[in-house]
Amino acid sequence: VLFTLLFAPPSDSATKTIRTPIYGILTSGNSLGGCAIQIGPLPNSAGLDCKTNGDRTWLTLDCAGYLGKSGRVAANKLATARTALLTDSRLTLVIDDGQKVSNYCYASTLILFR
């Protein structure tokens, strides 16, 4: 019971899967967790509490490790996002609004299909 209380995500957080094109990629020392991807607007039905900038949404990949994520995993996600951007492909993303950097939600999984 104690483990569940300490490590359970906040009760108001949500994790959703969406399919979207990639509109931009950011790599930076500190901004947005070191690297981020820009997608279109989040569907209202997703019920996610993520910061948006008009019709675009930035999601952190946490390359800087602020959320305790592996740099190697983040680099692989960044490479997957670059491939999707360059090939004009859509990604399937798992977005977690319980994990954020500067109020931007975390993309925990990126899936690229042919």
FITOR-911813 format. One record per atom (N, C-alpha, C, O): residue number from 0; residue in one letter; atom name; x negated, y negated, z. Coordinates in pm, whole numbers, plus 32768, in hexadecimal, padded with zeros to 4 digits. Layout:
<rs>
+-----+------+------+------+------+------+
:  nr : rest : atom :    X :    Y :    Z :
+-----+------+------+------+------+------+
: NUM :    a :   CA :    X :    Y :    Z :
...
+-----+------+------+------+------+------+
</rs>
This chain:
<rs>
+-----+------+------+------+------+------+
:  nr : rest : atom :    X :    Y :    Z :
+-----+------+------+------+------+------+
:   0 :    v :    N : 7FAD : 8077 : 8000 :
:   0 :    v :   CA : 8000 : 8000 : 8000 :
:   0 :    v :    C : 7FA8 : 7F83 : 8000 :
:   0 :    v :    O : 7FC4 : 7F24 : 7FB7 :
:   1 :    l :    N : 7F40 : 7F82 : 8051 :
:   1 :    l :   CA : 7EE7 : 7F0E : 8055 :
:   1 :    l :    C : 7EA6 : 7EF6 : 7FCE :
:   1 :    l :    O : 7E9A : 7E83 : 7FA2 :
:   2 :    f :    N : 7E7B : 7F62 : 7F8A :
:   2 :    f :   CA : 7E3E : 7F55 : 7F06 :
:   2 :    f :    C : 7E9F : 7F13 : 7EA6 :
:   2 :    f :    O : 7E79 : 7EBB : 7E59 :
:   3 :    t :    N : 7F1D : 7F3D : 7EA9 :
:   3 :    t :   CA : 7F82 : 7F04 : 7E51 :
:   3 :    t :    C : 7F96 : 7E70 : 7E6C :
:   3 :    t :    O : 7FA4 : 7E21 : 7E0F :
:   4 :    l :    N : 7F96 : 7E4A : 7EE9 :
:   4 :    l :   CA : 7FA7 : 7DBD : 7F0C :
:   4 :    l :    C : 7F31 : 7D67 : 7EE0 :
:   4 :    l :    O : 7F43 : 7CF5 : 7EB5 :
:   5 :    l :    N : 7EB9 : 7D9E : 7EEA :
:   5 :    l :   CA : 7E41 : 7D51 : 7EC7 :
:   5 :    l :    C : 7E2A : 7D46 : 7E31 :
:   5 :    l :    O : 7DF8 : 7CE0 : 7E02 :
:   6 :    f :    N : 7E4D : 7DAD : 7DE6 :
:   6 :    f :   CA : 7E28 : 7DB0 : 7D59 :
:   6 :    f :    C : 7E9C : 7DAB : 7CF9 :
:   6 :    f :    O : 7E87 : 7DB2 : 7C80 :
:   7 :    a :    N : 7F14 : 7DA0 : 7D28 :
:   7 :    a :   CA : 7F88 : 7D95 : 7CD0 :
:   7 :    a :    C : 7F8B : 7D08 : 7C95 :
:   7 :    a :    O : 7F6B : 7CA7 : 7CDA :
:   8 :    p :    N : 7FB1 : 7CFC : 7C14 :
:   8 :    p :   CA : 7FBD : 7C77 : 7BD9 :
:   8 :    p :    C : 802F : 7C2B : 7C1B :
:   8 :    p :    O : 8089 : 7C68 : 7C55 :
:   9 :    p :    N : 802D : 7BA6 : 7C14 :
:   9 :    p :   CA : 809A : 7B59 : 7C4D :
:   9 :    p :    C : 8120 : 7B86 : 7C13 :
:   9 :    p :    O : 8127 : 7BAB : 7B9E :
:  10 :    s :    N : 8187 : 7B83 : 7C64 :
:  10 :    s :   CA : 8209 : 7BB8 : 7C39 :
:  10 :    s :    C : 8245 : 7B68 : 7BC6 :
:  10 :    s :    O : 8298 : 7B9D : 7B7C :
:  11 :    d :    N : 821E : 7AEB : 7BB6 :
:  11 :    d :   CA : 8257 : 7A9B : 7B4B :
:  11 :    d :    C : 8201 : 7A9E : 7ACC :
:  11 :    d :    O : 8220 : 7A57 : 7A6D :
:  12 :    s :    N : 8197 : 7AEE : 7AC9 :
:  12 :    s :   CA : 8144 : 7AF5 : 7A51 :
:  12 :    s :    C : 8181 : 7B59 : 79EF :
:  12 :    s :    O : 81CF : 7BB1 : 7A14 :
:  13 :    a :    N : 815C : 7B48 : 7971 :
:  13 :    a :   CA : 8191 : 7B9E : 7908 :
:  13 :    a :    C : 8120 : 7BC7 : 78AA :
:  13 :    a :    O : 80C0 : 7B7D : 7896 :
:  14 :    t :    N : 812E : 7C3C : 7871 :
:  14 :    t :   CA : 80D5 : 7C6B : 7808 :
:  14 :    t :    C : 812D : 7C91 : 7791 :
:  14 :    t :    O : 8189 : 7CE2 : 779F :
:  15 :    k :    N : 8110 : 7C58 : 771E :
:  15 :    k :   CA : 8161 : 7C71 : 76A7 :
:  15 :    k :    C : 8107 : 7C90 : 7631 :
:  15 :    k :    O : 8094 : 7C64 : 762A :
:  16 :    t :    N : 813E : 7CDC : 75D5 :
:  16 :    t :   CA : 80F8 : 7CFD : 7558 :
:  16 :    t :    C : 813D : 7CB3 : 74E6 :
:  16 :    t :    O : 81B7 : 7CBC : 74D6 :
:  17 :    i :    N : 80ED : 7C6A : 7497 :
:  17 :    i :   CA : 8123 : 7C23 : 7422 :
:  17 :    i :    C : 80C8 : 7C3C : 73AB :
:  17 :    i :    O : 8054 : 7C63 : 73BA :
:  18 :    r :    N : 80FD : 7C26 : 7334 :
:  18 :    r :   CA : 80AF : 7C31 : 72B7 :
:  18 :    r :    C : 80AC : 7BA6 : 7279 :
:  18 :    r :    O : 8113 : 7B65 : 7267 :
:  19 :    t :    N : 8031 : 7B78 : 7259 :
:  19 :    t :   CA : 8022 : 7AED : 722C :
:  19 :    t :    C : 7FA6 : 7ADD : 71D4 :
:  19 :    t :    O : 7F47 : 7B2A : 71E0 :
:  20 :    p :    N : 7FA6 : 7A79 : 717C :
:  20 :    p :   CA : 7F2A : 7A55 : 7138 :
:  20 :    p :    C : 7ECF : 7A07 : 7196 :
:  20 :    p :    O : 7EFC : 79D3 : 71FC :
:  21 :    i :    N : 7E51 : 7A00 : 7173 :
:  21 :    i :   CA : 7DEE : 79B1 : 71BC :
:  21 :    i :    C : 7DD7 : 7931 : 716C :
:  21 :    i :    O : 7DBC : 7936 : 70F4 :
:  22 :    y :    N : 7DE1 : 78BE : 71AF :
:  22 :    y :   CA : 7DCF : 783E : 716B :
:  22 :    y :    C : 7D48 : 77FE : 718A :
:  22 :    y :    O : 7D1C : 77A6 : 7140 :
:  23 :    g :    N : 7D09 : 7828 : 71F5 :
:  23 :    g :   CA : 7C89 : 77EC : 7217 :
:  23 :    g :    C : 7C40 : 783D : 7280 :
:  23 :    g :    O : 7C7B : 788D : 72C8 :
:  24 :    i :    N : 7BBE : 7825 : 7288 :
:  24 :    i :   CA : 7B68 : 7866 : 72EB :
:  24 :    i :    C : 7B10 : 77FA : 7329 :
:  24 :    i :    O : 7AD8 : 77A6 : 72E3 :
:  25 :    l :    N : 7B05 : 77FF : 73AD :
:  25 :    l :   CA : 7AB3 : 779F : 73F5 :
:  25 :    l :    C : 7A46 : 77EB : 7440 :
:  25 :    l :    O : 7A62 : 784C : 7486 :
:  26 :    t :    N : 79CA : 77BF : 7430 :
:  26 :    t :   CA : 795D : 77F0 : 7483 :
:  26 :    t :    C : 791D : 7776 : 74C3 :
:  26 :    t :    O : 78FC : 7715 : 7480 :
:  27 :    s :    N : 790D : 777C : 7548 :
:  27 :    s :   CA : 78DD : 770A : 7592 :
:  27 :    s :    C : 789E : 773C : 7614 :
:  27 :    s :    O : 78C0 : 77A8 : 7644 :
:  28 :    g :    N : 7844 : 76EE : 764B :
:  28 :    g :   CA : 7805 : 7716 : 76C7 :
:  28 :    g :    C : 7867 : 772E : 7738 :
:  28 :    g :    O : 7861 : 7796 : 777A :
:  29 :    n :    N : 78C1 : 76D1 : 7750 :
:  29 :    n :   CA : 791D : 76DC : 77C1 :
:  29 :    n :    C : 79AF : 76CE : 779B :
:  29 :    n :    O : 7A05 : 7706 : 77DF :
:  30 :    s :    N : 79CE : 7685 : 7733 :
:  30 :    s :   CA : 7A58 : 7669 : 7710 :
:  30 :    s :    C : 7AA5 : 76E8 : 76F2 :
:  30 :    s :    O : 7A77 : 773E : 76A6 :
:  31 :    l :    N : 7B19 : 76F5 : 772C :
:  31 :    l :   CA : 7B74 : 7766 : 7717 :
:  31 :    l :    C : 7B32 : 77ED : 7731 :
:  31 :    l :    O : 7B51 : 7850 : 76EE :
:  32 :    g :    N : 7AD8 : 77F2 : 7791 :
:  32 :    g :   CA : 7A99 : 7871 : 77B4 :
:  32 :    g :    C : 7A29 : 789A : 7758 :
:  32 :    g :    O : 7A03 : 790F : 7756 :
:  33 :    g :    N : 79F5 : 783D : 770A :
:  33 :    g :   CA : 7984 : 785C : 76B2 :
:  33 :    g :    C : 79AA : 7880 : 7625 :
:  33 :    g :    O : 795F : 7864 : 75C8 :
:  34 :    c :    N : 7A1F : 78BC : 7612 :
:  34 :    c :   CA : 7A51 : 78D8 : 758C :
:  34 :    c :    C : 7AE8 : 78EC : 7592 :
:  34 :    c :    O : 7B1D : 791D : 75F6 :
:  35 :    a :    N : 7B2A : 78C6 : 7527 :
:  35 :    a :   CA : 7BBC : 78D0 : 7523 :
:  35 :    a :    C : 7BEB : 78DD : 7494 :
:  35 :    a :    O : 7BA1 : 78C0 : 7436 :
:  36 :    i :    N : 7C67 : 790A : 7486 :
:  36 :    i :   CA : 7CA5 : 7913 : 7401 :
:  36 :    i :    C : 7D21 : 78BD : 7401 :
:  36 :    i :    O : 7D64 : 78AC : 7467 :
:  37 :    q :    N : 7D3F : 7886 : 738C :
:  37 :    q :   CA : 7DB7 : 7835 : 737D :
:  37 :    q :    C : 7E1D : 7882 : 732B :
:  37 :    q :    O : 7E00 : 78B1 : 72BC :
:  38 :    i :    N : 7E94 : 7890 : 7363 :
:  38 :    i :   CA : 7F01 : 78D5 : 731E :
:  38 :    i :    C : 7F73 : 7873 : 730B :
:  38 :    i :    O : 7F6B : 7800 : 7337 :
:  39 :    g :    N : 7FDB : 789F : 72CA :
:  39 :    g :   CA : 8051 : 784B : 72B8 :
:  39 :    g :    C : 809E : 783D : 733B :
:  39 :    g :    O : 806B : 7863 : 73A4 :
:  40 :    p :    N : 8115 : 7806 : 7335 :
:  40 :    p :   CA : 8163 : 77F5 : 73AF :
:  40 :    p :    C : 818C : 787C : 73E8 :
:  40 :    p :    O : 81A5 : 78DC : 739E :
:  41 :    l :    N : 8193 : 7883 : 746C :
:  41 :    l :   CA : 81C3 : 78FE : 74AB :
:  41 :    l :    C : 825A : 7905 : 749D :
:  41 :    l :    O : 829E : 78A0 : 74AE :
:  42 :    p :    N : 828F : 797A : 747F :
:  42 :    p :   CA : 8321 : 7985 : 7476 :
:  42 :    p :    C : 8361 : 7966 : 74FE :
:  42 :    p :    O : 832E : 798F : 7566 :
:  43 :    n :    N : 83D0 : 791E : 74FD :
:  43 :    n :   CA : 8416 : 78FF : 757A :
:  43 :    n :    C : 843D : 797E : 75C4 :
:  43 :    n :    O : 8440 : 7981 : 763F :
:  44 :    s :    N : 8459 : 79E7 : 7579 :
:  44 :    s :   CA : 8483 : 7A65 : 75B6 :
:  44 :    s :    C : 8411 : 7AAB : 7600 :
:  44 :    s :    O : 842A : 7B09 : 764B :
:  45 :    a :    N : 8394 : 7A7E : 75EB :
:  45 :    a :   CA : 8323 : 7ABF : 762C :
:  45 :    a :    C : 8324 : 7AA8 : 76C3 :
:  45 :    a :    O : 82F2 : 7AFB : 770F :
:  46 :    g :    N : 835B : 7A38 : 76EE :
:  46 :    g :   CA : 8362 : 7A1B : 777D :
:  46 :    g :    C : 82DB : 7A03 : 77BE :
:  46 :    g :    O : 82CB : 7A1A : 7836 :
:  47 :    l :    N : 827A : 79D7 : 7770 :
:  47 :    l :   CA : 81F4 : 79BE : 77A5 :
:  47 :    l :    C : 81E4 : 792E : 77D2 :
:  47 :    l :    O : 821C : 78D2 : 7795 :
:  48 :    d :    N : 8198 : 791A : 783B :
:  48 :    d :   CA : 8179 : 7895 : 786E :
:  48 :    d :    C : 80EC : 7871 : 7843 :
:  48 :    d :    O : 808E : 7875 : 7893 :
:  49 :    c :    N : 80DD : 784D : 77C4 :
:  49 :    c :   CA : 805A : 782D : 778A :
:  49 :    c :    C : 805B : 779D : 7758 :
:  49 :    c :    O : 80C0 : 776D : 7724 :
:  50 :    k :    N : 7FEA : 775B : 7768 :
:  50 :    k :   CA : 7FDA : 76D2 : 7738 :
:  50 :    k :    C : 7FDB : 76D3 : 769F :
:  50 :    k :    O : 7F96 : 7725 : 7661 :
:  51 :    t :    N : 8027 : 7679 : 7663 :
:  51 :    t :   CA : 802B : 766E : 75D1 :
:  51 :    t :    C : 8008 : 75E1 : 75A8 :
:  51 :    t :    O : 8012 : 7583 : 75F8 :
:  52 :    n :    N : 7FE0 : 75D2 : 752D :
:  52 :    n :   CA : 7FC3 : 754F : 74F3 :
:  52 :    n :    C : 801B : 753F : 7478 :
:  52 :    n :    O : 7FEE : 7553 : 7407 :
:  53 :    g :    N : 8097 : 751B : 748E :
:  53 :    g :   CA : 80F4 : 750C : 741E :
:  53 :    g :    C : 8118 : 7592 : 73E3 :
:  53 :    g :    O : 814D : 75EA : 7428 :
:  54 :    d :    N : 80FB : 75A3 : 7362 :
:  54 :    d :   CA : 811E : 7620 : 731F :
:  54 :    d :    C : 80AB : 7685 : 7320 :
:  54 :    d :    O : 80AE : 76E7 : 72D6 :
:  55 :    r :    N : 8046 : 766E : 7372 :
:  55 :    r :   CA : 7FD5 : 76CB : 737E :
:  55 :    r :    C : 7FBC : 76EB : 7411 :
:  55 :    r :    O : 7FDB : 769C : 7469 :
:  56 :    t :    N : 7F84 : 7760 : 7429 :
:  56 :    t :   CA : 7F65 : 778E : 74AF :
:  56 :    t :    C : 7ED7 : 77C4 : 74B1 :
:  56 :    t :    O : 7EB4 : 7818 : 745F :
:  57 :    w :    N : 7E85 : 7794 : 750D :
:  57 :    w :   CA : 7DFF : 77CB : 7521 :
:  57 :    w :    C : 7E06 : 7837 : 758C :
:  57 :    w :    O : 7E4B : 7828 : 75F1 :
:  58 :    l :    N : 7DC0 : 78A4 : 7575 :
:  58 :    l :   CA : 7DB4 : 7912 : 75D6 :
:  58 :    l :    C : 7D21 : 792B : 75F1 :
:  58 :    l :    O : 7CD2 : 7935 : 7593 :
:  59 :    t :    N : 7CFB : 7934 : 766F :
:  59 :    t :   CA : 7C70 : 794F : 7690 :
:  59 :    t :    C : 7C4E : 79E3 : 767C :
:  59 :    t :    O : 7CA2 : 7A3B : 7692 :
:  60 :    l :    N : 7BD3 : 79FC : 7651 :
:  60 :    l :   CA : 7B9E : 7A85 : 764C :
:  60 :    l :    C : 7B3D : 7A9B : 76C0 :
:  60 :    l :    O : 7B0D : 7B0B : 76D3 :
:  61 :    d :    N : 7B20 : 7A33 : 770B :
:  61 :    d :   CA : 7ACB : 7A36 : 7783 :
:  61 :    d :    C : 7A3C : 7A62 : 7766 :
:  61 :    d :    O : 7A07 : 7ABA : 77AB :
:  62 :    c :    N : 79FE : 7A27 : 7702 :
:  62 :    c :   CA : 7972 : 7A47 : 76E4 :
:  62 :    c :    C : 7914 : 7A1D : 7755 :
:  62 :    c :    O : 78A9 : 7A57 : 7766 :
:  63 :    a :    N : 793B : 79B7 : 77A3 :
:  63 :    a :   CA : 78E7 : 7987 : 7811 :
:  63 :    a :    C : 78F6 : 79DC : 7890 :
:  63 :    a :    O : 78A9 : 79CB : 78EF :
:  64 :    g :    N : 7956 : 7A35 : 7892 :
:  64 :    g :   CA : 7966 : 7A8F : 7904 :
:  64 :    g :    C : 79AB : 7A53 : 797D :
:  64 :    g :    O : 799D : 7A87 : 79EC :
:  65 :    y :    N : 79F5 : 79E6 : 796C :
:  65 :    y :   CA : 7A3A : 79A7 : 79DD :
:  65 :    y :    C : 7A9F : 7A05 : 7A1E :
:  65 :    y :    O : 7AB7 : 79FC : 7A97 :
:  66 :    l :    N : 7ADA : 7A5D : 79D0 :
:  66 :    l :   CA : 7B3E : 7ABA : 7A05 :
:  66 :    l :    C : 7B00 : 7B3F : 7A2C :
:  66 :    l :    O : 7B47 : 7B9E : 7A4F :
:  67 :    g :    N : 7A7B : 7B46 : 7A27 :
:  67 :    g :   CA : 7A36 : 7BC2 : 7A4B :
:  67 :    g :    C : 7A36 : 7C2A : 79DD :
:  67 :    g :    O : 7A21 : 7CA0 : 79F7 :
:  68 :    k :    N : 7A4E : 7BFF : 7962 :
:  68 :    k :   CA : 7A52 : 7C5B : 78F1 :
:  68 :    k :    C : 79C6 : 7C6E : 78B7 :
:  68 :    k :    O : 796E : 7C1A : 78C8 :
:  69 :    s :    N : 79B4 : 7CDD : 7873 :
:  69 :    s :   CA : 7934 : 7CFE : 7835 :
:  69 :    s :    C : 7917 : 7CA3 : 77BE :
:  69 :    s :    O : 796E : 7C8C : 776A :
:  70 :    g :    N : 789C : 7C70 : 77B8 :
:  70 :    g :   CA : 7873 : 7C20 : 7745 :
:  70 :    g :    C : 7872 : 7C70 : 76C5 :
:  70 :    g :    O : 788F : 7C3A : 765A :
:  71 :    r :    N : 7850 : 7CEF : 76CD :
:  71 :    r :   CA : 784E : 7D46 : 7656 :
:  71 :    r :    C : 78DC : 7D5A : 7620 :
:  71 :    r :    O : 78F1 : 7D56 : 75A6 :
:  72 :    v :    N : 793B : 7D6E : 7679 :
:  72 :    v :   CA : 79C7 : 7D7E : 764E :
:  72 :    v :    C : 79F9 : 7CFC : 760E :
:  72 :    v :    O : 7A3B : 7D00 : 75A6 :
:  73 :    a :    N : 79D8 : 7C8B : 764A :
:  73 :    a :   CA : 7A01 : 7C0A : 7613 :
:  73 :    a :    C : 79C3 : 7BF4 : 758A :
:  73 :    a :    O : 7A05 : 7BC2 : 752F :
:  74 :    a :    N : 7944 : 7C18 : 7579 :
:  74 :    a :   CA : 7901 : 7C09 : 74F7 :
:  74 :    a :    C : 7944 : 7C61 : 748E :
:  74 :    a :    O : 7951 : 7C38 : 741A :
:  75 :    n :    N : 796E : 7CD9 : 74B3 :
:  75 :    n :   CA : 79B5 : 7D31 : 7455 :
:  75 :    n :    C : 7A3B : 7CF5 : 742D :
:  75 :    n :    O : 7A63 : 7CFC : 73B9 :
:  76 :    k :    N : 7A81 : 7CB9 : 748D :
:  76 :    k :   CA : 7B01 : 7C78 : 746E :
:  76 :    k :    C : 7AEB : 7C01 : 7411 :
:  76 :    k :    O : 7B38 : 7BEB : 73B3 :
:  77 :    l :    N : 7A80 : 7BB6 : 742B :
:  77 :    l :   CA : 7A61 : 7B43 : 73D6 :
:  77 :    l :    C : 7A43 : 7B70 : 7347 :
:  77 :    l :    O : 7A70 : 7B2F : 72E8 :
:  78 :    a :    N : 79FA : 7BDC : 7337 :
:  78 :    a :   CA : 79DD : 7C12 : 72B2 :
:  78 :    a :    C : 7A5D : 7C41 : 726C :
:  78 :    a :    O : 7A6D : 7C2D : 71F4 :
:  79 :    t :    N : 7AB5 : 7C7E : 72B7 :
:  79 :    t :   CA : 7B35 : 7CAA : 727E :
:  79 :    t :    C : 7B87 : 7C32 : 7250 :
:  79 :    t :    O : 7BC3 : 7C35 : 71E5 :
:  80 :    a :    N : 7B8A : 7BC9 : 72A1 :
:  80 :    a :   CA : 7BD3 : 7B4F : 727C :
:  80 :    a :    C : 7B97 : 7B0F : 71FF :
:  80 :    a :    O : 7BE0 : 7AE1 : 71A8 :
:  81 :    r :    N : 7B13 : 7B0C : 71F7 :
:  81 :    r :   CA : 7AD1 : 7AD3 : 717F :
:  81 :    r :    C : 7AF7 : 7B22 : 7103 :
:  81 :    r :    O : 7B14 : 7AE8 : 709A :
:  82 :    t :    N : 7AF7 : 7BA5 : 710E :
:  82 :    t :   CA : 7B1D : 7BFA : 709D :
:  82 :    t :    C : 7BAC : 7BDC : 7072 :
:  82 :    t :    O : 7BC8 : 7BD1 : 6FFA :
:  83 :    a :    N : 7C07 : 7BCF : 70D2 :
:  83 :    a :   CA : 7C93 : 7BB1 : 70B2 :
:  83 :    a :    C : 7C9F : 7B29 : 706E :
:  83 :    a :    O : 7CEA : 7B1A : 700E :
:  84 :    l :    N : 7C55 : 7AC6 : 70A0 :
:  84 :    l :   CA : 7C5A : 7A41 : 7065 :
:  84 :    l :    C : 7C24 : 7A42 : 6FD6 :
:  84 :    l :    O : 7C62 : 7A08 : 6F7C :
:  85 :    l :    N : 7BB4 : 7A83 : 6FC1 :
:  85 :    l :   CA : 7B75 : 7A84 : 6F3D :
:  85 :    l :    C : 7BC1 : 7AD6 : 6ED6 :
:  85 :    l :    O : 7BBA : 7ABA : 6E5F :
:  86 :    t :    N : 7C0A : 7B3B : 6F03 :
:  86 :    t :   CA : 7C56 : 7B90 : 6EA6 :
:  86 :    t :    C : 7CEA : 7B6A : 6EA1 :
:  86 :    t :    O : 7D3A : 7BAE : 6E61 :
:  87 :    d :    N : 7D0D : 7AFE : 6EE5 :
:  87 :    d :   CA : 7D97 : 7ACD : 6EEA :
:  87 :    d :    C : 7DF6 : 7B3C : 6F18 :
:  87 :    d :    O : 7E62 : 7B4F : 6EE0 :
:  88 :    s :    N : 7DCB : 7B84 : 6F80 :
:  88 :    s :   CA : 7E1A : 7BF2 : 6FB7 :
:  88 :    s :    C : 7E5B : 7BC7 : 703A :
:  88 :    s :    O : 7E2E : 7B69 : 707C :
:  89 :    r :    N : 7EC5 : 7C0B : 705C :
:  89 :    r :   CA : 7F06 : 7BF3 : 70DD :
:  89 :    r :    C : 7ECB : 7C4E : 7146 :
:  89 :    r :    O : 7EA4 : 7CC0 : 712A :
:  90 :    l :    N : 7EC5 : 7C1B : 71C1 :
:  90 :    l :   CA : 7E99 : 7C6A : 7233 :
:  90 :    l :    C : 7F11 : 7C8C : 728A :
:  90 :    l :    O : 7F70 : 7C3E : 7294 :
:  91 :    t :    N : 7F0B : 7CFE : 72C8 :
:  91 :    t :   CA : 7F67 : 7D1F : 7333 :
:  91 :    t :    C : 7F1C : 7CFF : 73B4 :
:  91 :    t :    O : 7EAF : 7D34 : 73CC :
:  92 :    l :    N : 7F56 : 7CAA : 7406 :
:  92 :    l :   CA : 7F14 : 7C7B : 7480 :
:  92 :    l :    C : 7F65 : 7CA2 : 74FB :
:  92 :    l :    O : 7FE0 : 7C9F : 74FA :
:  93 :    v :    N : 7F1F : 7CC6 : 7565 :
:  93 :    v :   CA : 7F5D : 7CD2 : 75E8 :
:  93 :    v :    C : 7F32 : 7C57 : 7636 :
:  93 :    v :    O : 7EBB : 7C41 : 764D :
:  94 :    i :    N : 7F93 : 7C07 : 765F :
:  94 :    i :   CA : 7F7A : 7B89 : 76A3 :
:  94 :    i :    C : 7FA5 : 7B96 : 7734 :
:  94 :    i :    O : 8013 : 7BC6 : 7752 :
:  95 :    d :    N : 7F4C : 7B6C : 778E :
:  95 :    d :   CA : 7F66 : 7B75 : 781D :
:  95 :    d :    C : 7F69 : 7AE9 : 7858 :
:  95 :    d :    O : 7F02 : 7AA7 : 785F :
:  96 :    d :    N : 7FDF : 7ABA : 7882 :
:  96 :    d :   CA : 7FE6 : 7A34 : 78BC :
:  96 :    d :    C : 7FC7 : 7A34 : 7952 :
:  96 :    d :    O : 7FCF : 79CB : 7992 :
:  97 :    g :    N : 7FA5 : 7AA6 : 7988 :
:  97 :    g :   CA : 7F79 : 7AAE : 7A13 :
:  97 :    g :    C : 7EE4 : 7A96 : 7A21 :
:  97 :    g :    O : 7EB1 : 7A85 : 7A90 :
:  98 :    q :    N : 7E9C : 7A94 : 79B0 :
:  98 :    q :   CA : 7E0D : 7A77 : 79AE :
:  98 :    q :    C : 7DF7 : 7A01 : 7950 :
:  98 :    q :    O : 7E17 : 7A07 : 78D9 :
:  99 :    k :    N : 7DC1 : 7995 : 7986 :
:  99 :    k :   CA : 7DB0 : 791B : 7938 :
:  99 :    k :    C : 7D2A : 78DA : 7955 :
:  99 :    k :    O : 7CF0 : 78EB : 79C0 :
: 100 :    v :    N : 7CFA : 7890 : 78F2 :
: 100 :    v :   CA : 7C87 : 7838 : 7901 :
: 100 :    v :    C : 7CB7 : 77AE : 78D5 :
: 100 :    v :    O : 7CE4 : 779C : 7864 :
: 101 :    s :    N : 7CAD : 774D : 792F :
: 101 :    s :   CA : 7CDD : 76C4 : 7915 :
: 101 :    s :    C : 7D6E : 76C3 : 78E4 :
: 101 :    s :    O : 7D93 : 7674 : 788D :
: 102 :    n :    N : 7DBE : 771A : 791C :
: 102 :    n :   CA : 7E4C : 7729 : 78FD :
: 102 :    n :    C : 7E68 : 7767 : 7874 :
: 102 :    n :    O : 7EDB : 776A : 7849 :
: 103 :    y :    N : 7E01 : 7799 : 7830 :
: 103 :    y :   CA : 7E14 : 77E0 : 77B2 :
: 103 :    y :    C : 7E18 : 7876 : 77CE :
: 103 :    y :    O : 7DC2 : 78A9 : 7816 :
: 104 :    c :    N : 7E7A : 78BA : 7797 :
: 104 :    c :   CA : 7E8C : 7949 : 77B1 :
: 104 :    c :    C : 7E1D : 799D : 7774 :
: 104 :    c :    O : 7DD7 : 7971 : 7718 :
: 105 :    y :    N : 7E0F : 7A14 : 77A8 :
: 105 :    y :   CA : 7DA7 : 7A73 : 7780 :
: 105 :    y :    C : 7DDE : 7AD9 : 771D :
: 105 :    y :    O : 7E47 : 7B16 : 7736 :
: 106 :    a :    N : 7D98 : 7AEB : 76AF :
: 106 :    a :   CA : 7DB9 : 7B55 : 764D :
: 106 :    a :    C : 7D6D : 7BD1 : 7678 :
: 106 :    a :    O : 7CF5 : 7BDC : 7660 :
: 107 :    s :    N : 7DB3 : 7C2F : 76B6 :
: 107 :    s :   CA : 7D6E : 7CA5 : 76EE :
: 107 :    s :    C : 7D51 : 7D0F : 7685 :
: 107 :    s :    O : 7CF4 : 7D5E : 7696 :
: 108 :    t :    N : 7D9E : 7D12 : 761A :
: 108 :    t :   CA : 7D8A : 7D76 : 75B2 :
: 108 :    t :    C : 7DA2 : 7D37 : 7529 :
: 108 :    t :    O : 7E02 : 7CEC : 7517 :
: 109 :    l :    N : 7D4B : 7D56 : 74C9 :
: 109 :    l :   CA : 7D5E : 7D2C : 743E :
: 109 :    l :    C : 7D5B : 7DAA : 73E8 :
: 109 :    l :    O : 7CFF : 7DFB : 73F4 :
: 110 :    i :    N : 7DBF : 7DBA : 7393 :
: 110 :    i :   CA : 7DC8 : 7E2D : 733A :
: 110 :    i :    C : 7DD4 : 7DFB : 72AC :
: 110 :    i :    O : 7E2B : 7DAB : 728C :
: 111 :    l :    N : 7D7C : 7E2B : 7256 :
: 111 :    l :   CA : 7D7D : 7E04 : 71CA :
: 111 :    l :    C : 7D9D : 7E7E : 7176 :
: 111 :    l :    O : 7D55 : 7EE1 : 7179 :
: 112 :    f :    N : 7E0A : 7E77 : 712A :
: 112 :    f :   CA : 7E32 : 7EE3 : 70D0 :
: 112 :    f :    C : 7E13 : 7EB9 : 7040 :
: 112 :    f :    O : 7E0E : 7E43 : 7020 :
: 113 :    r :    N : 7DFF : 7F1B : 6FEE :
: 113 :    r :   CA : 7DE7 : 7F02 : 6F60 :
: 113 :    r :    C : 7E67 : 7EE7 : 6F19 :
: 113 :    r :    O : 7E67 : 7ECF : 6EA0 :
+-----+------+------+------+------+------+
</rs>
